[in-house]
Amino acid sequence: MTNLYPASAHKVEVAGDVGATIHIEPNDNPRAGEPSQAWFALTRRGGRVIPLSQCNCQLAVYAEPYAAGEPALLEPELKPVSAERYQGIPGAEVVFPKPGIYELQLNGKPVSGARFKPFEFKFEVTVAGGSTQESTRNIGDVNGNLAEGESQKLPTWAIALPIIGFIAILVVALRGTRGGSGE
């Protein structure tokens, strides 16, 4: 049901005896070129939290669409984080390179002593355009092959025209002054 409402606060998936809730700061609305903190609240059936210390977890980020067997675009390092009521859960900083749809795949299996079935979760994430100059330049490169700063550069005629106009006014004014003093 959460996949039908992408504006919901958290996305939840279940695989075997493990449930996962994903949240991405800020407000589940990551922006291209800006760091986003993603965390995964892993719980066993019954609600017991699975901290990163009990899970051999890996995170892979793929740009959609992607082909099976294609290498991940990013493989951020997972670190234990505390978020909301969860302590020591897997989290990572992710910088999505450009706007679009990405798939985050979280795979995990128990470390010795932990008791849960291996799992794989796939979360679809929509990334908006960033507000940083870097991401804006990247969008230009992707969409129009513009060189850096080219869209902000004024054409030569737009600079030359006011200068020529100013010189013409100055010449007319000087002729008017000379012509008026000769009478």
C-alpha positions in Angstrom: 0.0 0.0 0.0 2.9 2.4 0.7 4.0 2.0 -2.9 0.7 3.6 -4.0 1.4 6.6 -1.9 5.0 7.8 -2.5 4.5 10.8 -0.2 4.0 8.6 2.8 6.5 9.1 5.6 8.1 5.6 5.4 8.1 2.6 3.1 7.7 -0.9 4.6 8.6 -4.3 3.0 8.5 -7.8 4.4 10.7 -10.8 3.4 10.3 -14.0 5.4 10.5 -13.3 9.1 12.0 -9.8 8.7 10.3 -6.5 8.1 12.1 -3.4 6.9 11.1 0.2 7.1 13.1 2.7 5.1 13.3 6.4 5.7 15.4 9.0 3.8 16.2 12.4 5.1 15.1 15.0 4.4 11.4 14.0 4.7 11.6 11.0 2.3 12.3 13.5 -0.5 16.0 13.2 -1.5 17.4 15.7 -4.0 20.1 15.1 -6.6 23.6 16.1 -5.7 22.8 16.6 -2.0 23.6 14.2 0.8 20.7 12.2 2.0 20.7 10.0 5.1 18.9 6.6 4.5 18.1 4.3 7.4 16.5 0.9 7.6 14.6 -0.2 10.7 14.9 -4.0 10.6 12.6 -6.0 12.8 11.9 -9.7 13.3 8.4 -11.1 13.5 7.0 -9.9 16.8 8.7 -6.4 16.6 12.2 -7.2 17.9 14.7 -4.8 16.3 17.7 -6.2 14.4 20.7 -3.9 14.9 23.4 -3.7 12.3 25.7 -5.6 14.7 23.6 -8.7 14.2 23.3 -8.4 10.4 25.8 -8.8 7.6 24.0 -6.2 5.5 24.9 -4.6 2.1 23.2 -1.7 0.4 23.3 -1.2 -3.4 21.8 1.6 -5.4 20.7 1.2 -9.0 19.4 3.8 -11.4 16.1 2.7 -13.0 15.8 1.1 -15.4 18.7 -1.3 -15.0 19.5 -4.8 -16.4 20.0 -7.9 -14.2 23.6 -8.4 -13.6 24.5 -4.7 -14.1 26.8 -3.4 -11.4 25.4 -1.1 -8.8 25.7 2.7 -9.3 26.6 3.2 -5.7 27.4 0.8 -2.8 27.3 3.1 0.3 28.9 1.8 3.5 26.3 1.0 6.2 26.9 2.3 9.7 24.8 1.9 12.8 22.5 4.9 13.4 19.9 5.8 15.9 16.6 7.1 14.5 13.2 7.6 16.1 12.8 4.7 18.5 15.5 2.5 16.9 19.1 2.1 18.1 22.0 0.8 16.0 20.1 0.1 12.9 21.7 0.2 9.4 22.1 3.6 7.8 24.1 5.2 5.1 24.7 8.6 3.5 23.6 8.5 -0.2 24.3 11.2 -2.8 22.1 10.5 -5.8 23.9 11.9 -8.9 20.8 13.2 -10.8 17.0 13.3 -10.6 15.1 10.2 -11.4 14.0 6.9 -10.1 16.4 4.6 -8.2 16.2 1.2 -6.6 17.8 0.7 -3.2 18.5 -3.0 -2.5 19.3 -4.1 1.0 20.5 -7.6 1.5 21.3 -9.2 4.8 22.0 -12.4 6.6 22.5 -13.1 10.3 25.9 -12.9 11.9 26.7 -15.9 14.2 24.3 -16.0 17.1 21.6 -13.9 15.4 18.4 -15.7 14.4 16.5 -14.5 11.3 16.3 -15.7 7.7 18.5 -14.0 5.1 16.6 -11.3 3.3 16.5 -9.0 0.3 14.5 -5.8 0.1 14.0 -3.5 -2.9 12.8 0.0 -2.3 12.0 2.4 -5.2 13.0 6.0 -4.5 12.2 9.1 -6.5 14.9 11.8 -6.5 14.0 15.4 -7.2 16.3 18.0 -8.8 18.8 19.4 -6.4 19.2 23.1 -5.4 22.9 23.1 -5.6 24.8 24.6 -8.5 26.6 21.2 -9.1 23.4 19.3 -9.6 21.9 22.0 -11.8 25.0 21.8 -14.0 24.7 18.1 -14.2 21.1 18.3 -15.3 22.2 20.7 -18.1 24.9 18.2 -19.1 22.4 15.3 -19.2 19.6 17.1 -21.0 21.3 19.4 -23.4 25.0 18.8 -23.4 25.6 22.4 -22.3 29.1 23.3 -21.2 29.5 24.5 -17.7 28.2 28.1 -17.4 27.1 28.3 -21.0 23.5 28.8 -20.1 24.4 31.8 -18.0 26.8 33.4 -20.6 25.5 36.4 -22.5 25.9 36.4 -26.2 28.5 38.9 -27.6 25.9 41.0 -29.4 24.0 41.5 -26.1 27.1 43.1 -24.6 28.2 45.0 -27.7 24.8 46.5 -28.6 24.5 48.7 -25.4 28.2 49.8 -25.8 27.6 50.8 -29.4 24.5 52.6 -28.4 26.3 54.5 -25.7 29.1 55.5 -28.1 26.5 56.7 -30.7 24.7 58.9 -28.1 28.1 60.3 -27.0 29.1 61.2 -30.6 25.7 62.9 -31.3 26.0 64.8 -28.0 29.5 65.9 -28.8 28.6 67.1 -32.3 25.6 69.0 -30.9 28.0 70.7 -28.4 30.5 71.6 -31.1 27.8 72.7 -33.6 26.2 74.9 -30.9 29.4 76.7 -30.0 30.2 77.6 -33.7 27.1 79.7 -34.3 
